[in-house]
Amino acid sequence: MDWQELTDLTRGQPFVVERVRLAGSGVVVEGRFEPPQLAQLSVEDQVFVAAFVRAHGSIKEMERIFGVSYPTVKSRLKRIAEQLDFVDVDPTPTGADVVERLRRGEISVQEALAELEGS
């Protein structure tokens, strides 16, 4: 069974994977595994996201591929984005991070103090 079949079967309902078998070795792992967020999207949304990536994020190309308008592409991307949690790509540094950067000489004592006071 592939993700598309699983997504069709679950009809958008949340699901948990409890058993994984590694095809090459036959090793089986049991537990509770959350599927990746993209796998939890509908099949149509997965295709849309894949097309967007293949189009290098070009909305103009998405308009051409799907035969829809710019606002339609933007609206669909916004709807899909609302279903996904985003990773904080610029997290607030911890005190240990600041001290380590100071130790490596990447920042001055004054910069370290300012960062520590700001967090």
N, C-alpha and C positions, 0 to 999 in steps of 0.2 A: 504494500500500500504506500502511495506517495502522499506528499502534503496536500496536493489538490484533492485527492479522494478523501483524505481525512477532513479537510476543510468542508467539503461538500457534505460529508456524513454528519458532521457536528452542527452544520447550518449556523455558524457564527456563535454558538454557545461556547463558553469557556471550557477547556478540558485540560487534563493533566496526564502526562505520559508516565506510566509506572514501570515499564520494562523496556530496556534497550538491549539489543543484541548487536555486537560488532560483527559485521559480515565477514571480514577477513579472518578472524580468529574464532568466531563462535562464542566468545565470552559474553555472558549475559550479566547485566547490571539491573538490579531492581531498586526502586525508590520512588520518589515523587519529583518529576522533572517538568518544569514549566517550558512549554515550547517557545521558541524565539518569537518576539513580538510580530515580526513580519509574517511568520507562519500563521499567526492568529487572525490576520486580515482575510477578508473574503478573497476568493480566487481572482475575481475581477480586479480588486485593489492590488493584489500581488502582481498581476500582469501590468497594471498601470505603473506601479513603482519600478518594476524591472525595465519597462519601456523608458521611463524618465531617466533612469541611470544610464541606459544604453544611449539615450539622446543627449547625454552629458548635461542634463539639467536644462535643456533648451525647451522653453515653453513653445516657441515657434515650431520646433520639430514635433512636439506633442500635438499641436493643433493639426499639423499635416498628417501625422500617423493616425489619429483618432477622428479626424474630420470634425473637430469641434472648435469653438471660439476660445480666445484667450481667457475671458472670465470663467468659462466652464472648466478649463484646465486648472486655473488658480483655485476655484471653488473645490474641485475634487482633491487637489493637493492639501488644501486647508482641512478638509474633512478627514483625510487619511492621517495628517499630522496630529489631529486632535485625539486619535486613537493610540498614539505612540508616546511612551515616556522618553524623554531625552536625557542623555548623559550630560552632566555639567562638565563642559570642556575647560572651564577655568575656575576650578574650585578654590575656595578660600584656603590658603596654606595653613597648615597646623604649626604649632610652636616648634615641633621637632623639624618640620620642613625648613622653617626660617633659620633655626640654629645650624642645620646641616649646610644650607647655602652660605651662611656666614663662615662656617668652618672651612668650606672649599674656597672661600675668597670671592664668591660671586656677588656678594653685597657687602656694604660697609656696616659698621656697628650702628650708625645712625639710621640706615635703611632698615636694618633688622628690628631696631626698637620701634620705628614708625609702623612696620608691618604688624608687630606684636601688639601694639597699642590699638591698631585698627581692627583687630580680629576679636 
